[in-house]
Amino acid sequence: MSAVCPQGHTSASTDYCDTCGAPIAAGAAGGGAGAGGAAPARPAAPAPSVLSGGVACPNCQTNNVDGALFCEACGYDFTTGALPRGSAPAGSPAGGSVAGPAGAPAGGGALGGAEGGAAAGGPAGEPAPGAASTGAPAGGGSAGAGAAGAAASSGPGPVAPAVPLEWVAEVWVDPDWYAEQDQADQPCPSPGLPTTVPLTVRSLLVGRVSRSRNIHPEIDCGTDAAVSRRQAQLTTDGSRWFVEDLQSSNGTYVGSAGGPLPTQALVPGQRRELAEDDRVYVGAWTRIVIRRATPEERTA
């Protein structure tokens, strides 16, 4: 049984949307079905083009809202042109259709072209905003500014170039942030030690796992259902880190260490540079702290 979330997405889950993480009201299950019980088909275009009120995905032809960073159906990256994981061109690059499973992840974007200065929207060595990664590359090699090519991956699809382990992200349960949110339907877990994620690639997806859509964020926010599947993107130019909201349902917030809780969400699609120990707040209780790795962490 499927359901339709308040944003209009059809979701296999009936409690929270598989696409954006928005809560689904009871009784919305099957709401996407028309006469005869079939869910309405997404609008399609015969070729990649700008349609009235949206942009057609070059991969699956689904019509997306203007300014979308990723196709809501297949995860195609509009910023870098990266195909979803496992997709390959079926014909010529210009105008040829691309075969790929519906619901492929936003985490399949590649930043290899940025190393040679070919990435869209940025100079050599700087990742394009909104680009996604699939995880740490095999081999563990580092890529400096101007290096040609990305590290090889042992899994399907391209990966973001590796960087030396200089920074880590800590994922915390923050009761103070929870107290400021209107998420009474979600009890806050007991605070404990954080989960530490090494930042060893140039681009990492923040969100929640969706096996049905093959979304596997590098920074997994676990059971915080107020976090979108594709919540935000962390990227680096080799020395600085940036965060960008990916049109999430509940917004992405940034606050300084020791400062008050933030009240103004980031503008989706605009990168925000992070200072050391800045806090990134998402969902109902999740706080992500970006800090320098300790000597022990670098040699582990």
C-alpha positions, 0 to 999 in steps of 0.5 A: 500500500502506498501513501501521499505525503503533504508535499505530493510525493508517493511513498511506499512507507505510510508513516513518513515520506520515503522522499522528503521525510515529511510525516504522513497523516493517518488515512493518507494511505492509498490516497494517490490512487485514482479510479481503478486503484492505480496511482496517477503517473508522473508527468513525462516529457518526450525529451529533456527540456524545460516544461511549464512549471518545472524541469524534465529529468534527462534520465527518466523524463520526470517533471521536477520543480524549478530549482530542484537539485536532484530528480525526485524520481531517480536521483539524477543530479541536475548540478553536475549531470551525474547519473544515478548509481547503476545507470548508463547511457542507452544511446548517444549522450545528446538526446539519448535516453538513459536506462536506470532504476526509478528511485536511484540515490542522490548519493550517486553524483561524481566530483571527479571532473572538479579535480581537473577543472571540468566540474560545472559551476566551480573552478578546478579543485572546488566541488560543484554545489549540491554534488553527491557522493557514494562513499569512501573510494577504494584505495584510500588515495588522496586528491589535491587541488588540480589532480587529474581524475578521481579515486577508483571505486570497488562498487557500482557508480562513480565516487567523490575524490578522497581527501586526507583525514583532517576533519570529522563530523560528530552526530549527537542527540540534542535535547535542547534542539528537540525542545525547540521543535514541534515534534511531540509525536517523536520521543527524543532518545536519551543523549549519549556519546556521538557517532563519529564520521571521518570526512575523507571524501569531498562530498557527503550526503546527510540524511536517512537510509531508504533501501527502497530508493537505494539512498545510503547517506554517508552521514546517516541520521538514523531514527530521526524521522524529521530528517529528510532522506536527502537532507543536506550536502557537506562539501569541501574545497580541500581546506574549508567545509560547506553545508547546503540544504537540499530542499529538505522538509524541516530545514537545515540550521547552522549555529556557532559553538557556545552560541544560541540555537539558530532560528533561521534555516539555510536557503536551499541550494546556497552553500554556507561555509562552516567554521571549526566546531560549528553546529549543523541542526537538522530534524527533531533532535540531531546536531552535527558538529564539524571539528578537526580530527585528533592525532589518534583519529588520523592514525587509526 
